[in-house]
Amino acid sequence: MKSPGSRYASRCTICGKPARVNMGSSSYCLSCYNHIADYLAEVETPTNDDYSILALDSEGRTVEFAVERFSFGSSSTWTAVEQVPDDDPRRKWGYVGRSVSIVADARLMSQEEALDALMVKTQRVTEHASMRGTRIEAGQIWSTTARREGEVLYANETGVARIDCSEEGESSIVVDGQSFTPAQFAELLSCFEGFDLYWQVRDATDEPPGWL
């Protein structure tokens, strides 16, 4: 028989939901933790912590994002994560979805204004395609492994990528929601052989660059 301590070690001390935050000997789900952090900082808590955003991608398709808020008292990090079901056929060619974040200072804007800002950023990032596909015709042979069903993929002249790392420590680069190995990412850029490449690393919560 499990002891009470082990039984609830991964459960919220307040509501019993799966825990996301550990503070000393107590564990909390994200909602309960946010309420505590907001209360201690005397910040108003949104009436609903669960939101979703619908955005249009570069091909006019509707994309759903689930929104999650993480309170740090006087500020909160809002993150919108694209919803990709486990049985989505795109997953077999490495589609993991897109993610967009902002940091909102509760002393400068309300939580509702923060959500509006996240919506704008999500749409701006989603509607910009960082790569393009070239249809594979019958009989054609392509050496690149950067592809999805029926298409060979190449980077556009401007783009955004997310640096990811698996639990096993394997690095990957996510472009337009699709995960690539470092070697595959280099193949995405093979269409620009001979050109110079400039890059700028930005925090995920930063505003998109002016060209996006």
Backbone hydrogen bonds, N-H to C=O, Kabsch-Sander energy under -0.5 kcal/mol:
donor,donor_aa,acceptor,acceptor_aa,energy
7,R,3,S,-2.4
8,Y,4,P,-1.8
9,A,6,S,-0.5
11,R,8,Y,-1.7
12,C,17,K,-3.7
13,T,27,S,-3.7
16,G,12,C,-1.2
19,A,10,S,-2.7
20,R,28,Y,-3.3
21,V,28,Y,-2.4
23,M,26,S,-3.2
26,S,23,M,-2.1
28,Y,21,V,-2.9
33,Y,29,C,-2.4
34,N,30,L,-2.6
35,H,31,S,-2.0
36,I,32,C,-2.0
37,A,33,Y,-2.8
38,D,34,N,-2.8
39,Y,35,H,-2.3
40,L,36,I,-2.5
41,A,37,A,-1.5
42,E,39,Y,-1.0
43,V,38,D,-3.2
51,Y,49,D,-0.7
51,Y,67,V,-0.8
53,I,65,F,-2.8
55,A,53,I,-0.5
55,A,63,V,-2.6
57,D,61,R,-2.4
58,S,126,T,-0.8
60,G,57,D,-2.1
63,V,55,A,-3.5
65,F,53,I,-3.0
66,A,81,V,-2.7
67,V,51,Y,-2.5
68,E,79,T,-2.6
70,F,77,T,-2.3
72,F,75,S,-3.4
74,S,72,F,-1.2
76,S,104,A,-2.4
77,T,70,F,-2.6
78,W,76,S,-0.6
78,W,102,I,-2.7
79,T,68,E,-2.6
80,A,100,V,-3.5
81,V,66,A,-2.7
81,V,79,T,-0.5
82,E,98,R,-3.1
83,Q,64,E,-2.6
84,V,82,E,-0.7
88,D,85,P,-1.8
91,R,88,D,-2.0
92,K,89,P,-1.0
93,W,90,R,-1.5
94,G,91,R,-1.9
95,Y,90,R,-1.4
96,V,94,G,-0.6
96,V,177,G,-3.2
97,G,177,G,-2.0
100,V,80,A,-2.5
101,S,204,A,-0.9
102,I,78,W,-2.3
104,A,76,S,-3.1
106,A,74,S,-2.3
106,A,104,A,-0.7
107,R,74,S,-0.6
108,L,105,D,-2.1
109,M,105,D,-1.9
114,A,110,S,-2.0
115,L,111,Q,-2.1
116,D,112,E,-2.0
117,A,113,E,-2.1
118,L,114,A,-2.1
119,M,115,L,-2.2
120,V,116,D,-2.0
121,K,117,A,-2.2
122,T,118,L,-2.8
123,Q,119,M,-2.3
124,R,120,V,-2.2
125,V,121,K,-2.5
126,T,122,T,-2.5
127,E,123,Q,-2.1
128,H,125,V,-0.8
129,A,127,E,-0.6
132,R,154,Y,-3.2
134,T,152,V,-3.0
135,R,133,G,-0.5
136,I,150,G,-2.3
137,E,135,R,-0.6
140,Q,137,E,-2.0
147,R,145,T,-1.4
148,R,151,E,-1.9
151,E,148,R,-2.8
152,V,134,T,-2.7
153,L,146,A,-2.7
154,Y,132,R,-2.6
155,A,188,L,-2.8
156,N,130,S,-2.7
162,R,174,V,-2.4
164,D,162,R,-0.5
164,D,172,S,-2.9
166,S,170,E,-2.4
169,G,166,S,-2.0
172,S,164,D,-2.2
173,I,180,F,-2.8
174,V,162,R,-2.9
175,V,173,I,-0.6
175,V,178,Q,-2.7
176,D,160,V,-0.6
178,Q,175,V,-2.4
179,S,94,G,-3.7
180,F,173,I,-2.1
185,F,181,T,-2.5
186,A,182,P,-1.9
187,E,183,A,-1.6
188,L,184,Q,-1.7
189,L,185,F,-1.1
190,S,187,E,-1.2
191,C,188,L,-0.5
192,F,189,L,-2.2
193,E,190,S,-1.4
195,F,192,F,-2.5
206,D,203,D,-1.9
212,L,209,P,-1.8
